[in-house]
Amino acid sequence: MLDATTAPAGATVSMRLADLFASAEDEAAIEALGAKPLEPLLAIVNKIKRNRDIAPAIAALHAAGLPVLVDLQVLRDNRGNPYAQVGPAGMGLPDPGFYGSADPLVQPVEQKYSAAVSEWLRLTGTPAAKLAEQSGQVLQMERTLAQSVLATESFTVMQTPDAAKVAGALELEKLLAAHGLKATQVAMSGPGFFQALNQLIAKTKPDQWKTYLRAHVAREMAPTLGKAFHEPWVQLYEVTLAGQTAPTPRATRARWALEARVPEFLDAAYTQRFLPVPRQQRAKAIADAVKASALAAVERATWLSAEGKAGARQRLETMVVQVGSEVPDNVFDDLRFERDNLPGNVLALRRWLMKYALVRARFAWPSEQWQPLVAYLPQENRLLVTAATLQPPLLDDGGSAADFGGFGALVAQQMSMALQAWNGADAAAWSTRATPLIAQYNAYSATGGVTRVNGGRSFVQNQADLAGLELAWDALNARGKPDANAAKAFFTGWATIWARQDKATALAAAQATSDHAPAKWRVNGPLANLPAFAEAYGCKGRVAMQRQPKEQVALWR
């Protein structure tokens, strides 16, 4: 998917992805465009006549997809709420300490950067006689900004009007508006940078600002342009700074940029191609059934206090369960790429990033959709299941009871862990029910030999495994008692998750560090505590796979 320049019919997001990669591979089209993609950006710069025109020009460049001078991002706090963060940018060297350095290893880097700036200025209209003067002006402005970054505190959260005062000449609120943002608070990284920027906007001549912005427009766009612009960028950033012997293919850079900046675009393409809608809907229905089962288990729990039940109910009822990518497809409707216009595509992508920054923050995931993950985020009360998880054999399109034993039990174990925030008597009651699991697992052989499972270290996960199976089994039974084949399929679904082979030496070593029991006991350990398993497989009397009723641990049944 990440290498393709074509896509299956109907996979609209993948088609857009393929168009972007095709434009990155079309060197002839890139050369034919020449400097034309810069013309609308340079037109913005050339409108600067007075110092008061500088801030509007910066905002206009941001709105056009070229975020010069200031880094502006929309991030999420630890409760999942979006917020705006502004910080220093506008320096072409990767570290502010590179400017004016006395280090003989660093000094040549600044010299090579100065040469690259000079070439970009030449290509955008500076006469040869003025190249040294104008490239020197650009470097001097960057040195001023670099010194302010080195000397300033790192991070301050401010009310937006207060932040606007710190960055007064920048007209921060208009810059936020250029990104489509209205924020009551702003996290400002490096307030000293913005104070230095104020002085530069107020006191530096408009023509010098035009030179600086022209150089940075060329620098920012150079990776997407023809050889004349591209080669100085490659020599500076990839050869001198990265130590590469050959330039990175543009398509590879495009892929890296997407992975770092727009993971939800790749997520949507993956989901569209590899997660059929009926399967995703079935997964959501199973998750809903498991949540209903957990609510019912809370209500019938005689050992829970009224207060404990209310808290558990509240956590479950307000829990957001996201199954596969839920970014609305229409978010990508206006993200269109031309197969022969890489510079235009990059600008279009940046504009899209700004337009949907808040939407993207709300739907942000801690993992890509192509990475298997079922996880509960306690601070957000959010349970996430990636699209890669919803693949056979864990969940297929046949719709069997195995889906509840596999996928349903994984969802249920996370929900059960979310509920374990008991206090007082409720905590004591849960401990009484769960603590015998420690002795059970301590008695199991981790390796088939003398090394035992560390039941104390794996206690939390062992509780979750048993609770997950109890709740998932109840969810399946809520649809009607399963027949013998369906019951066996449920337990086979759980066992299939943990099918693996481990060396005995690895298992032995893991008992000192791992929070999980060996795979064998993640299957057999909880099943031995479930009467439903014995009924499904006809286990009678004293058998290895079923404990006697008085020895069984019951958490939610």
C-alpha positions in Angstrom: 0.0 0.0 0.0 2.9 2.4 0.8 4.7 1.7 -2.4 1.7 1.5 -4.8 1.0 4.1 -7.5 -2.3 2.4 -8.3 -5.2 1.3 -6.1 -8.2 -1.1 -6.3 -11.4 0.3 -7.7 -13.5 1.9 -5.0 -10.6 2.4 -2.5 -10.9 6.1 -2.7 -8.4 7.0 0.0 -5.9 4.5 -1.4 -6.4 6.1 -4.8 -5.4 9.5 -3.4 -2.4 7.9 -1.7 -1.4 6.3 -5.0 -1.7 9.7 -6.8 0.6 11.3 -4.3 3.2 8.6 -4.6 3.0 8.8 -8.4 3.6 12.5 -8.4 6.7 12.0 -6.2 8.1 9.5 -8.7 7.5 11.6 -11.8 10.8 13.4 -12.1 10.1 14.7 -15.6 6.9 16.4 -14.4 8.8 17.9 -11.5 11.5 19.3 -13.7 8.9 20.7 -16.2 7.2 22.7 -13.4 10.5 24.5 -12.7 9.9 27.4 -10.2 6.3 27.9 -11.2 4.9 26.4 -8.0 6.7 29.1 -6.0 5.0 32.0 -7.9 1.8 32.3 -5.7 3.9 32.0 -2.5 6.4 34.6 -3.7 3.5 36.9 -4.7 2.5 36.9 -1.0 6.0 37.9 0.0 6.2 40.6 -2.6 3.1 42.3 -1.2 5.2 43.4 1.8 5.7 47.2 1.5 5.8 48.3 5.2 6.6 46.6 8.5 2.9 46.2 9.3 2.6 44.0 6.2 5.0 41.4 7.6 2.6 39.6 10.0 -0.2 39.3 7.5 2.2 37.9 5.0 3.4 35.3 7.5 -0.3 34.3 8.2 -1.0 34.2 4.5 1.9 31.9 3.8 0.6 29.6 6.6 -2.8 29.6 5.1 -1.3 28.7 1.7 0.3 25.6 3.2 3.8 27.0 4.0 4.1 27.3 7.8 7.2 29.6 7.9 8.8 31.2 11.0 6.4 29.8 13.6 5.6 26.1 14.4 1.9 25.8 15.2 0.4 22.5 16.1 -2.8 21.1 17.6 -2.0 18.5 20.2 -4.0 16.5 22.8 -3.6 16.8 26.6 -3.5 13.7 28.8 -7.3 13.8 29.0 -7.7 13.9 25.2 -8.6 17.5 24.9 -7.2 19.4 21.9 -5.0 22.5 22.5 -2.9 24.8 20.3 0.9 25.0 20.7 3.1 27.6 19.1 6.9 27.5 19.1 10.1 28.6 17.3 10.8 27.8 13.7 12.3 29.8 10.8 15.8 28.5 11.2 17.3 26.3 8.4 19.9 24.6 10.6 18.7 21.7 12.8 20.0 23.1 16.1 20.2 26.8 17.3 23.6 26.0 18.6 24.9 25.6 15.1 24.7 29.3 14.5 28.0 31.1 15.2 29.5 28.0 16.7 33.2 28.0 17.5 33.3 24.2 17.0 35.5 23.5 13.9 33.2 20.5 13.1 30.1 22.7 13.1 31.4 25.8 11.3 31.5 24.2 7.8 27.8 23.3 8.2 26.8 26.9 8.6 29.0 27.8 5.6 27.3 25.1 3.5 23.9 26.3 4.6 24.9 29.9 3.7 25.8 28.6 0.2 22.5 26.8 -0.2 20.6 30.0 0.9 22.6 32.0 -1.7 21.6 29.5 -4.4 17.9 29.6 -3.5 18.0 33.4 -3.5 19.6 33.4 -6.9 17.0 31.0 -8.3 14.2 33.3 -6.9 15.5 36.5 -8.4 18.5 38.0 -6.4 21.1 39.5 -8.8 24.6 37.9 -8.5 26.0 41.2 -7.2 23.7 41.1 -4.2 23.9 37.4 -3.3 26.5 37.7 -0.6 24.7 40.7 1.0 21.3 39.1 1.0 22.3 35.6 2.1 24.2 37.3 5.0 21.0 39.2 6.0 19.1 35.9 6.1 21.8 34.2 8.3 21.9 37.2 10.6 18.1 37.1 11.2 18.4 33.4 11.9 21.2 33.9 14.3 19.1 36.4 16.3 16.3 33.9 16.5 18.7 31.1 17.4 20.1 33.1 20.3 16.6 33.8 21.6 15.8 30.1 21.6 19.0 29.2 23.5 18.4 31.9 26.1 14.6 31.4 26.8 12.5 29.2 29.1 11.0 26.2 27.4 7.2 26.1 27.8 4.4 28.3 29.2 0.6 27.9 29.0 -1.2 31.2 28.6 -4.6 32.7 27.9 -4.7 33.5 24.2 -4.9 37.3 24.8 -1.8 37.1 27.1 0.1 35.0 24.5 -0.9 37.5 21.8 0.7 40.3 23.9 4.0 38.4 24.1 4.0 37.8 20.4 2.4 41.2 19.7 3.9 42.1 16.3 3.2 38.6 15.0 -0.6 39.1 15.4 -1.0 35.7 17.0 -4.8 35.5 16.9 -4.7 36.2 13.1 -2.1 33.4 12.7 -4.4 31.0 14.6 -7.3 32.1 12.4 -5.1 31.3 9.3 -5.1 27.7 10.7 -8.9 27.8 11.3 -8.4 27.8 15.1 -10.0 29.7 17.9 -8.3 29.0 21.2 -8.9 30.3 24.7 -5.4 29.0 25.8 -2.1 28.6 24.0 0.9 26.6 25.0 3.8 28.8 24.0 7.2 27.1 23.6 10.0 29.6 24.1 8.3 33.0 24.8 11.7 34.7 24.4 11.7 33.6 20.8 8.5 35.6 20.2 9.9 38.6 22.0 12.9 38.5 19.7 10.6 38.1 16.7 8.7 41.2 17.8 11.9 43.2 17.6 12.8 41.8 14.2 9.3 42.7 12.8 9.4 46.2 14.2 13.0 47.1 13.3 14.1 45.1 10.3 13.5 46.7 6.9 10.7 45.3 4.8 13.1 44.4 1.9 15.2 42.3 4.3 12.1 40.5 5.4 11.2 39.8 1.8 14.6 38.3 1.3 14.4 36.2 4.4 10.9 34.9 3.5 11.9 34.3 -0.1 14.8 32.1 1.0 12.6 30.1 3.3 9.8 29.6 0.8 12.5 28.2 -1.5 14.1 26.1 1.3 10.7 24.6 2.4 9.7 23.7 -1.2 13.1 22.5 -2.4 12.4 18.8 -1.7 9.5 19.0 -4.1 11.1 21.0 -6.9 13.5 20.3 -9.7 17.2 19.6 -9.5 18.3 23.2 -9.3 16.4 23.7 -6.0 16.6 20.1 -4.9 20.3 19.5 -5.1 21.4 22.2 -2.6 18.8 20.8 -0.1 20.1 17.2 -0.6 23.8 18.2 -0.3 23.0 20.1 3.0 20.5 18.0 4.8 21.1 14.4 3.5 24.8 14.4 2.6 26.4 16.9 5.0 24.0 16.5 8.0 22.7 13.0 7.6 25.8 11.4 6.1 24.0 9.8 3.2 25.8 8.8 0.1 22.7 9.1 -2.1 19.5 11.2 -1.9 16.4 9.6 -0.4 13.8 8.9 -3.1 11.1 11.5 -3.0 8.4 8.8 -2.7 10.2 7.5 0.4 10.2 11.0 1.9 6.5 11.3 1.1 5.8 8.1 2.9 7.9 9.2 5.9 6.0 12.5 6.0 2.7 10.8 5.9 3.6 8.3 8.7 4.9 11.2 10.9 2.3 13.9 10.2 -0.8 12.2 8.8 -1.1 8.7 10.2 -4.9 8.8 10.0 -4.6 9.2 6.2 -2.7 5.9 6.0 -5.0 4.4 8.7 -8.0 5.3 6.5 -6.4 3.7 3.4 -5.5 0.6 5.4 -9.0 0.3 6.9 -10.7 0.9 3.5 -8.7 -1.9 1.9 -8.4 -4.4 4.6 -11.4 -4.1 7.0 -14.7 -4.7 5.2 -17.5 -2.6 6.6 -19.7 -5.6 7.6 -16.8 -7.0 9.7 -16.2 -3.7 11.4 -19.9 -3.4 12.1 -19.9 -6.9 13.6 -16.9 -6.0 15.8 -18.8 -3.0 17.1 -21.8 -5.1 17.8 -19.7 -7.6 19.8 -18.1 -4.8 21.7 -21.6 -3.4 22.5 -22.7 -6.8 23.6 -19.7 -7.1 25.9 -20.3 -3.7 27.4 -23.9 -4.7 28.1 -22.7 -7.9 29.7 -20.3 -6.0 31.9 -23.1 -3.6 33.0 -25.3 -6.7 33.9 -22.4 -8.2 35.8 -22.0 -5.1 37.9 -25.7 -5.0 38.7 -25.8 -8.6 39.9 -22.6 -8.4 41.9 -23.8 -8.9 45.5 -20.3 -8.2 46.8 -20.2 -4.6 45.4 -21.5 -1.6 47.4 -24.1 0.8 45.9 -21.4 3.4 45.6 -19.1 0.9 43.9 -21.8 -0.1 41.4 -22.6 3.5 40.6 -18.9 4.2 39.9 -18.6 1.1 37.7 -21.8 2.0 35.8 -20.5 5.5 35.2 -17.2 4.3 33.8 -18.9 1.8 31.5 -21.7 4.0 30.3 -19.3 6.9 29.5 -16.6 4.7 28.0 -15.9 5.5 24.4 -15.2 2.3 22.4 -13.5 2.9 19.1 -13.4 -0.1 16.8 -11.2 0.5 13.8 -10.6 3.9 12.3 -13.6 6.2 12.9 -12.3 9.3 11.1 -15.3 10.1 8.8 -14.5 9.3 5.1 -15.7 12.8 4.0 -12.8 14.3 5.9 -10.7 13.2 2.9 -13.1 14.4 0.2 -11.3 17.7 -0.4 -7.8 16.1 -0.2 -7.1 15.6 -3.9 -3.7 15.1 -5.5 -2.6 15.5 -9.1 -0.3 12.8 -10.4 2.0 15.4 -12.1 2.2 18.1 -9.4 4.2 17.1 -6.3 4.7 20.7 -5.0 1.0 21.4 -5.3 0.2 18.2 -3.6 2.5 18.9 -0.7 0.8 22.3 -0.2 -2.6 20.8 -0.5 -1.7 18.2 2.1 -0.5 20.9 4.5 -3.7 23.0 4.0 -5.7 19.9 4.7 -3.7 19.3 7.9 -4.6 22.8 9.1 -8.2 22.6 8.2 -8.8 19.3 10.0 -6.4 19.8 12.9 -9.1 19.7 15.5 -10.9 16.7 14.0 -7.6 14.9 13.7 -6.8 15.6 17.4 -10.2 14.3 18.5 -9.7 11.0 16.6 -6.0 10.6 17.4 -4.8 7.1 18.1 -1.7 6.0 20.1 -1.0 3.4 17.4 -1.4 3.0 13.6 -4.3 1.0 12.3 -2.0 -1.6 10.7 -0.6 -2.4 14.2 -2.6 -5.0 16.2 -3.8 -3.3 19.4 -6.6 -3.6 22.0 -6.0 -1.1 24.7 -7.8 1.0 27.4 -6.7 4.6 28.0 -7.8 5.3 31.6 -7.3 9.0 31.6 -9.6 9.3 28.6 -11.9 6.4 29.5 -11.4 5.2 25.9 -11.0 1.7 24.6 -9.3 1.3 21.2 -9.2 -1.6 18.8 -7.2 -1.2 15.6 -8.2 -2.4 12.2 -5.3 -4.8 12.1 -6.7 -6.6 15.2 -10.0 -7.2 13.3 -8.4 -9.7 10.9 -8.8 -13.5 10.7 -8.4 -15.7 12.6 -9.4 -13.4 15.5 -12.4 -12.1 13.6 -13.6 -13.3 10.2 -16.5 -12.8 8.0 -18.3 -16.1 8.9 -19.7 -14.8 12.2 -19.1 -17.7 14.6 -19.1 -17.9 18.4 -15.3 -17.9 18.1 -15.5 -14.2 17.5 -16.8 -13.8 21.1 -14.2 -16.1 22.6 -11.4 -14.3 20.8 -12.2 -10.7 20.0 -15.0 -10.4 22.5 -12.8 -11.7 25.4 -10.0 -9.3 24.5 -12.4 -6.3 24.7 -14.0 -7.7 27.9 -10.6 -8.1 29.6 -9.8 -4.4 28.9 -13.3 -3.4 30.3 -12.7 -5.4 33.4 -9.4 -3.8 34.0 -11.1 -0.4 33.6 -13.5 -1.3 36.4 -10.8 -2.3 38.9 -10.6 1.1 40.6 -12.3 -0.1 43.7 -12.1 1.6 47.1 -12.5 0.4 50.7 -14.8 -2.6 51.2 -15.2 -3.0 47.4 -11.4 -3.3 47.0 -11.3 -5.8 49.8 -14.1 -7.9 48.3 -12.5 -8.0 44.9 -9.2 -9.0 46.4 -10.9 -11.8 48.3 -12.3 -13.1 45.0 -9.2 -12.7 42.9 -6.2 -13.4 45.2 -6.5 -17.2 44.9 -5.3 -16.8 41.3 -1.8 -16.1 42.6 -1.5 -19.5 44.2 -3.1 -21.2 41.2 -0.6 -19.7 38.7 2.4 -20.2 41.1 1.7 -23.9 40.9 1.9 -24.0 37.1 5.2 -25.0 35.5 6.4 -22.2 33.2 8.7 -24.5 31.2 7.4 -28.0 31.7 10.1 -28.4 34.3 10.8 -27.0 37.8 10.5 -23.3 36.9 7.1 -22.0 38.1 5.0 -19.2 36.7 5.3 -16.0 38.6 1.7 -15.7 39.8 2.3 -12.5 41.7 3.9 -10.7 38.8 1.3 -11.8 36.3 -1.6 -11.4 38.7 -3.2 -8.3 37.1 -3.3 -9.9 33.6 -4.5 -13.2 34.9 -7.4 -11.5 36.5 -8.2 -9.7 33.2 -8.0 -13.0 31.2 -10.5 -14.7 33.5 -12.8 -11.8 33.8 -12.7 -11.2 30.1 -13.8 -14.8 29.3 -16.6 -14.6 31.9 -18.0 -11.4 30.5 -17.6 -12.5 26.8 -19.3 -15.8 27.6 -22.2 -14.0 29.2 -22.4 -11.7 26.1 -22.6 -14.8 23.8 -25.3 -16.4 26.0 -27.3 -13.2 26.0 -28.2 -14.0 22.4 -29.4 -17.5 23.4 -27.7 -20.5 24.9 -25.0 -21.7 22.4 -25.2 -25.3 21.2 -22.3 -27.6 21.8 -20.4 -26.6 18.6 -20.8 -22.9 19.3 -19.6 -23.4 22.9 -16.5 -25.2 21.7 -15.9 -22.5 19.0 -16.0 -19.9 21.8 -13.2 -21.5 23.8 -11.2 -22.4 20.6 -11.4 -18.7 19.7 -9.7 -17.8 22.9 -7.0 -20.5 22.6 -6.2 -19.5 19.0 -5.1 -16.1 20.1 -2.2 -17.5 22.2 -0.9 -20.2 19.8 2.9 -19.8 19.8 6.1 -21.7 20.6 8.6 -20.5 23.2 12.0 -21.9 24.2 12.1 -23.2 27.7 15.0 -21.0 28.5 13.1 -17.9 27.3 10.1 -18.8 29.4 12.2 -19.4 32.5 14.0 -16.0 32.1 10.7 -14.2 31.5 9.2 -15.1 34.9 11.4 -12.5 36.6 10.3 -9.7 34.3 7.1 -10.5 32.4 3.7 -9.3 33.5 2.1 -12.1 31.5 1.9 -15.8 32.2 3.2 -18.1 29.5 0.8 -18.6 26.6 -0.2 -22.1 27.7 -1.5 -20.8 31.0 -3.2 -17.8 29.5 -5.4 -20.4 27.8 -5.6 -23.3 30.4 -5.4 -21.1 33.5 -8.7 -19.3 33.1 -10.5 -22.1 31.3 -9.9 -24.4 34.3 -12.0 -22.0 36.4 -15.0 -21.9 34.0 -17.8 -24.5 34.5 -19.0 -23.7 30.9 -15.7 -25.1 29.5 -16.2 -28.4 31.4 -19.8 -28.6 30.1 -18.7 -27.9 26.5 -16.0 -30.5 26.4 -17.6 -33.1 28.8 -14.9 -32.7 31.5 -16.0 -34.9 34.5 -14.3 -35.8 37.7 -10.8 -34.8 38.4 -9.2 -33.8 35.1 -6.3 -31.5 34.4 -8.4 -29.0 32.4 -11.0 -28.4 35.1 -10.7 -27.5 38.7 -13.1 -28.7 41.3 -16.0 -26.2 42.0 -14.7 -25.3 45.5 -11.2 -24.5 43.9 -12.5 -22.4 41.1 -12.1 -18.6 41.1 -15.2 -16.6 40.0 -14.8 -12.9 39.4 -18.0 -11.8 37.6 -20.0 -15.0 37.4 
